[in-house]
Amino acid sequence: MVSYSNELIEKWANDFVCSIEKELYSLAQKRTEGVFFKLEKVLNIFSEVGLASQHFCSSTGYAHDDLGRDIIDKIYAKIFGSEKAAVRMQFVSGTHAIASCLFGSLRPGDNLLSVTGEPYETLREVIGKTNTDHGSLIDFGVQYDELSIFEDEKLNFEILESALQIPRRMIFIQRSCGYSWRPSLSIRDIKDICNLIHIRQPNCICFVDNCYGEFVEEKEPTHVGADLIAGSLIKNPGGTIVPAGGYVAGNAELVEKACCRLTAPGIGSKGGTGFDLNRQVLQGLFLSPQMVSESLIGADLVAGVFHRLGFDVKPLPGKHRGDLIQAVRLEKPEVLVEVCRSFQLSSPVGSFLNPIPSSSPGYAIDLIMSGGTFIDGSTSEFSADAPFKKPYNLYVQGGTHRSHIKFALIRVLVALVQAGFLDLSQTSS
């Protein structure tokens, strides 16, 4: 392999990423235009409920009749087109919010079916697939089945029809691809799934894990038939500035049941202080349409760069996106580590850290993560992580602005050439 000067490598990397960015310009413009309608919706709802600066304050202690908390719940319910919503700092993660929904609605003997395959890693212990006797759903007598209605990356409703021959209390639908290679679900997909379920079993609960999906499309799952959704505030709806928390939204009775698991039966949604973070929650929601747009533009750029280099990516740039996640199949552990190191080096926080595969709470396999984010674990900010196993798929998400993602990609290309993983003469041709 020919040796090149650092100056030449850096120039090539900059030109390479800029050329992809130029090719994707019209797509970026389309994503930017979509911000207007989503922001208009948020502003109209703020105006409709009479949002004012006094709602930024929180009560203390039990926080009974907290005006700020109540108006945030009302705003989120309107955003999601649902009967009720609960936005709480006491949710420590999206997984916690989802678990509260599961334990709130399911009872011993009920049947829970996941139709999007094996759920995300952190939910497997909640269900009871791993580390039993920790108070999982299965420990409490809930029956659990899973299947994938994807066949050759398309939805096969005959599989769902067959599964609905058995009475189900709840169908679990994961909107995002998670750590899989399947496509993320579109709102149209979710509508079709929920419609079929409600036709076959009218009393079955359609519950959607909405993490990574908020504001990606104009509608949300609760607009098209989902009975209940849950998500995290350090993902899309937090607009990169909310420091913690999660939300549940949907049917009023189901939301209240979820809150009874978060707090206690009899308290439910009537308690829980906002710790004087109401302003950040509301401002984050205001920023969310713009931040999600920047993340989507960045995801297209990540897809375009790695696809041009010959890596498998999902989705391809310009294809429909149901969430913020961009998957890249890197095939080799050494390449995965190098990419993560370069992303970390490009982070605003902890750029000096060296990502290595390690264990993480809720995950059964070692992960490698790069994410020097201002909010710990925030995936609305630019970050990337991967299960450290074949075929070494990297999952990139978030980004406060596309320029940061572009900067990180240039660093990745320079590092890959310098490490000998990319042949500059071949990529130039």
C-alpha positions in Angstrom: 0.0 0.0 0.0 1.3 3.4 -1.0 2.2 5.8 1.9 0.5 9.2 1.9 1.1 12.3 3.9 -1.3 13.3 6.7 -2.1 16.5 4.8 -3.1 14.6 1.7 -5.2 12.1 3.6 -7.1 14.8 5.4 -7.7 16.7 2.1 -9.0 13.5 0.5 -11.3 12.7 3.5 -12.7 16.2 3.5 -13.3 16.2 -0.2 -14.9 12.7 0.0 -17.4 13.6 2.7 -18.2 16.9 1.0 -18.9 15.2 -2.3 -21.4 12.9 -0.6 -23.0 15.8 1.2 -23.4 17.6 -2.1 -25.1 14.5 -3.6 -27.5 14.4 -0.7 -28.3 18.2 -0.7 -31.8 17.9 -2.1 -32.6 15.2 0.4 -31.3 17.4 3.3 -33.5 20.2 2.0 -36.6 18.0 2.1 -35.8 16.9 5.7 -35.3 20.6 6.7 -38.7 21.5 5.1 -40.4 18.9 7.2 -39.4 20.8 10.4 -41.8 23.6 9.7 -45.0 21.5 10.0 -43.8 19.6 13.1 -42.7 22.8 14.8 -46.0 24.5 13.8 -47.8 21.6 15.6 -45.8 22.1 18.8 -46.3 25.9 18.8 -50.0 25.6 18.2 -50.4 23.2 21.2 -48.3 25.5 23.4 -50.6 28.4 22.5 -53.8 26.3 22.9 -53.0 25.2 26.5 -51.8 28.7 27.4 -48.2 27.8 28.3 -46.5 30.6 30.3 -43.4 31.0 32.4 -45.1 30.1 35.7 -45.4 26.6 34.4 -41.6 26.3 34.5 -41.8 25.9 38.3 -42.2 22.6 40.1 -43.9 21.7 43.4 -41.9 19.8 46.0 -42.6 16.7 48.0 -45.7 14.8 46.8 -46.2 17.5 44.1 -50.0 17.2 44.3 -51.8 19.4 41.8 -48.5 20.5 40.2 -49.5 23.0 37.5 -46.3 22.7 35.5 -46.4 18.8 35.5 -50.1 18.8 34.6 -49.7 21.2 31.6 -46.7 19.1 30.3 -48.8 16.0 30.5 -51.6 17.8 28.6 -49.1 19.0 25.9 -47.7 15.6 25.4 -51.1 14.0 25.1 -52.0 16.5 22.4 -48.6 16.0 20.6 -49.3 12.2 20.5 -53.1 12.6 19.8 -53.8 10.5 22.9 -56.3 10.6 25.7 -53.6 11.0 28.4 -49.9 11.2 28.8 -47.5 11.2 31.8 -44.1 12.8 31.6 -41.9 12.0 34.6 -38.4 12.6 35.7 -38.7 9.5 37.8 -38.5 7.3 34.7 -34.8 6.5 34.7 -34.8 5.3 31.0 -37.0 4.3 28.1 -36.7 0.7 29.4 -38.2 1.8 32.7 -41.1 3.6 31.1 -41.8 0.5 28.9 -41.5 -1.8 31.9 -44.0 0.3 33.8 -46.5 -0.1 30.9 -46.0 -3.8 30.8 -46.3 -4.4 34.5 -49.2 -1.9 34.7 -51.4 -3.7 32.2 -50.4 -7.4 32.3 -51.7 -9.8 35.0 -50.8 -13.4 35.8 -52.1 -15.7 33.0 -52.1 -12.9 30.4 -50.4 -13.5 27.1 -47.8 -11.0 25.7 -46.7 -11.4 22.1 -43.8 -9.5 20.5 -44.3 -9.4 16.8 -41.1 -7.6 15.8 -38.8 -10.4 16.9 -36.7 -10.5 20.1 -37.0 -7.2 21.9 -34.1 -4.8 22.6 -31.5 -6.2 25.0 -32.5 -4.2 28.1 -36.1 -5.6 27.9 -35.1 -9.2 27.9 -34.6 -9.3 31.7 -37.8 -7.4 32.2 -39.7 -10.1 30.3 -37.7 -12.9 32.0 -35.8 -14.3 29.1 -32.6 -13.9 31.0 -31.7 -13.8 34.8 -34.9 -15.1 36.1 -36.2 -14.7 39.7 -35.6 -10.9 39.6 -39.3 -10.1 39.4 -39.8 -10.4 35.7 -43.1 -10.7 33.8 -42.6 -14.4 33.5 -41.8 -14.7 37.2 -45.2 -13.2 37.8 -47.0 -15.6 35.6 -47.3 -13.7 32.4 -47.0 -15.9 29.3 -44.6 -14.6 26.6 -44.3 -15.4 22.9 -42.3 -13.8 20.2 -42.1 -13.9 16.4 -41.1 -11.7 13.6 -43.6 -10.6 11.0 -40.8 -9.6 8.8 -40.0 -11.9 5.9 -37.3 -10.8 3.4 -37.4 -7.4 5.2 -41.1 -7.0 4.3 -44.1 -7.4 6.6 -45.9 -10.7 6.2 -49.4 -10.3 7.7 -50.2 -14.0 7.3 -47.7 -14.6 10.1 -49.6 -12.1 12.3 -53.0 -13.6 11.3 -51.8 -17.0 12.4 -50.5 -15.7 15.7 -53.8 -14.0 16.5 -55.5 -17.4 16.5 -54.4 -17.5 20.1 -56.0 -14.9 22.6 -53.5 -12.2 23.4 -53.7 -9.5 26.1 -51.0 -7.3 24.6 -49.0 -7.1 21.4 -45.6 -5.5 21.7 -44.3 -3.6 18.7 -40.8 -2.2 18.6 -40.7 0.7 16.2 -37.0 1.0 16.0 -34.7 -1.7 14.5 -32.7 -1.8 17.8 -29.7 -4.0 17.4 -31.2 -6.0 14.5 -30.7 -5.7 10.8 -34.4 -5.4 10.0 -36.0 -2.2 8.8 -37.5 0.2 11.3 -41.3 0.4 11.2 -43.0 3.3 9.4 -46.2 4.8 10.8 -48.0 3.2 7.9 -46.6 -0.2 9.0 -47.7 0.4 12.6 -51.2 1.5 11.4 -51.6 -1.7 9.4 -50.4 -3.9 12.3 -52.7 -2.2 14.8 -55.7 -2.4 12.4 -55.4 -6.1 11.9 -54.9 -6.8 15.6 -58.0 -4.7 16.6 -60.1 -6.4 13.9 -59.1 -9.9 15.1 -58.9 -9.1 18.8 -60.7 -5.8 19.7 -59.7 -6.0 23.4 -56.0 -6.7 22.7 -53.6 -3.8 23.7 -51.3 -2.6 20.9 -48.2 -1.3 22.7 -45.5 0.5 20.8 -41.9 1.1 22.0 -41.6 4.5 20.4 -37.9 5.1 21.3 -35.9 6.9 18.6 -39.1 7.5 16.5 -40.6 10.7 17.8 -40.9 13.5 15.2 -39.3 11.4 12.5 -42.7 11.3 10.7 -45.7 13.7 10.9 -47.8 11.2 12.9 -47.1 9.1 15.9 -48.3 5.5 16.6 -51.1 6.7 18.9 -52.5 8.7 15.9 -52.9 5.4 13.9 -54.3 2.9 16.3 -51.6 2.2 19.0 -53.3 2.0 22.5 -50.1 2.8 24.4 -46.6 4.1 23.7 -43.6 4.9 25.8 -40.2 6.5 25.3 -37.3 8.4 26.8 -36.7 12.1 27.2 -32.9 11.7 26.5 -33.9 10.6 23.0 -35.9 12.5 20.4 -38.5 14.5 22.4 -35.9 15.9 24.8 -34.3 18.0 22.1 -30.8 17.1 23.5 -31.3 19.3 26.6 -33.5 17.3 29.0 -31.3 15.6 31.5 -33.5 12.6 32.4 -37.0 11.1 32.3 -39.4 9.4 30.1 -43.1 9.4 29.0 -46.0 7.2 28.4 -49.1 8.1 26.3 -52.2 6.6 25.0 -55.5 5.3 26.4 -56.2 7.1 29.7 -56.7 3.9 31.7 -53.6 2.2 30.4 -51.5 5.3 31.1 -52.8 5.5 34.7 -52.0 1.8 35.2 -48.4 2.4 34.0 -48.1 5.3 36.5 -49.4 3.1 39.3 -46.3 0.9 38.7 -44.0 3.9 38.6 -45.4 5.3 41.9 -48.0 3.1 43.7 -51.6 2.0 43.3 -53.7 4.9 44.5 -51.1 7.5 43.6 -50.6 6.8 40.0 -50.1 10.0 37.9 -51.1 12.3 40.8 -47.6 12.5 42.2 -44.0 13.2 41.2 -42.1 16.5 41.2 -40.4 17.8 38.1 -37.4 18.9 40.1 -37.7 22.4 38.5 -36.8 20.9 35.1 -40.1 21.8 33.5 -38.5 24.5 31.4 -36.0 22.1 29.9 -38.7 19.6 29.2 -40.8 22.2 27.4 -37.9 23.8 25.6 -36.6 20.4 24.6 -39.9 19.6 23.0 -39.8 22.9 21.2 -36.3 22.1 19.9 -37.1 18.4 19.0 -38.3 18.9 15.4 -35.1 20.7 14.5 -32.8 18.3 16.4 -34.5 15.2 14.8 -34.2 16.8 11.4 -30.4 17.4 11.9 -30.1 13.8 13.1 -31.8 12.4 10.0 -29.7 14.5 7.7 -26.6 13.2 9.6 -27.8 9.6 9.3 -28.2 10.0 5.6 -24.6 11.3 5.4 -23.3 8.4 7.5 -25.1 6.0 5.2 -23.8 7.7 2.0 -20.2 7.7 3.2 -20.0 4.1 4.3 -22.1 2.9 1.4 -19.7 4.6 -1.1 -16.8 2.9 0.7 -18.4 -0.5 0.1 -20.0 -1.3 3.5 -23.5 -2.6 3.9 -25.7 0.1 5.4 -29.4 0.2 6.5 -31.2 2.1 5.5 -29.6 3.4 2.3 -29.5 7.2 2.0 -32.8 8.6 0.7 -34.8 5.5 1.8 -37.7 5.8 4.3 -36.7 6.2 7.9 -38.8 5.2 10.8 -36.3 6.2 13.4 -32.9 8.0 13.9 -30.7 4.9 13.8 -28.2 4.3 11.0 -26.8 0.8 10.9 -23.4 0.0 9.3 -22.0 -3.5 8.9 -18.3 -3.2 9.5 -17.5 -7.0 9.4 -14.1 -6.7 11.3 -13.7 -5.9 15.0 -10.6 -3.8 14.4 -12.5 -1.6 12.0 -15.4 -1.2 14.5 -13.0 -0.2 17.3 -11.3 2.3 15.0 -14.5 3.9 13.9 -15.7 4.2 17.6 -12.4 5.7 18.6 -12.7 8.3 15.9 -16.2 9.2 16.9 -15.2 9.5 20.5 -12.3 11.7 19.5 -14.7 14.0 17.8 -17.0 14.3 20.8 -17.4 17.5 22.8 -17.1 15.7 26.1 -14.5 13.0 27.0 -12.8 13.1 23.6 -9.6 11.7 25.3 -11.4 8.4 26.3 -10.7 5.2 24.4 -13.8 3.1 23.8 -13.3 -0.6 24.5 -15.8 -3.5 24.6 -17.2 -3.8 28.1 -20.3 -4.9 30.0 -23.2 -2.5 30.5 -26.3 -2.8 32.8 -29.2 -4.5 31.1 -27.1 -6.1 28.3 -26.0 -9.7 28.1 -23.2 -9.1 25.7 -20.2 -6.7 25.8 -20.8 -3.4 24.0 -18.5 -0.8 22.5 -19.9 2.7 22.8 -18.7 6.1 21.7 -20.7 9.0 23.0 -19.1 12.1 24.6 -22.5 13.6 25.2 -23.5 16.4 27.6 -26.3 14.2 28.9 -25.0 10.8 30.0 -26.3 8.2 27.6 -28.2 10.7 25.5 -28.8 9.2 22.1 -30.4 12.4 20.8 -26.9 13.7 20.8 -24.4 12.2 18.3 -23.3 8.8 19.5 -22.7 5.2 18.2 -22.6 1.8 19.8 -22.4 -1.8 18.8 -22.7 -5.3 20.3 -19.2 -6.7 20.1 -20.0 -9.7 18.1 -20.1 -10.8 14.4 -21.0 -9.2 12.0 -19.9 -6.1 14.0 -22.8 -3.9 13.1 -22.4 -0.3 14.3 -25.6 1.7 15.2 -25.2 5.5 14.8 -27.8 7.8 16.1 -28.6 11.4 17.1 -26.7 14.6 16.5 -27.4 18.2 17.5 -26.3 19.5 14.1 -25.1 17.9 10.9 -21.8 19.7 10.9 -20.7 17.7 13.9 -21.5 14.4 12.2 -19.6 15.6 9.1 -16.6 16.5 11.2 -16.7 13.1 12.9 -16.9 11.2 9.5 -13.9 13.1 8.2 -12.0 12.0 11.3 -13.1 8.4 10.7 -11.9 8.3 7.1 -8.5 9.7 8.1 -8.1 7.1 10.9 -9.1 4.2 8.6 -6.6 5.2 6.0 -3.8 5.8 8.5 -4.6 2.4 10.1 -4.4 0.6 6.7 -8.1 -0.3 6.6 -8.8 1.9 3.5 -6.6 2.0 0.4 -6.6 5.6 -0.6 -5.8 4.8 -4.2 -8.8 2.5 -4.5 -11.2 4.8 -2.8 -10.0 7.7 -5.0 -10.8 5.7 -8.1 
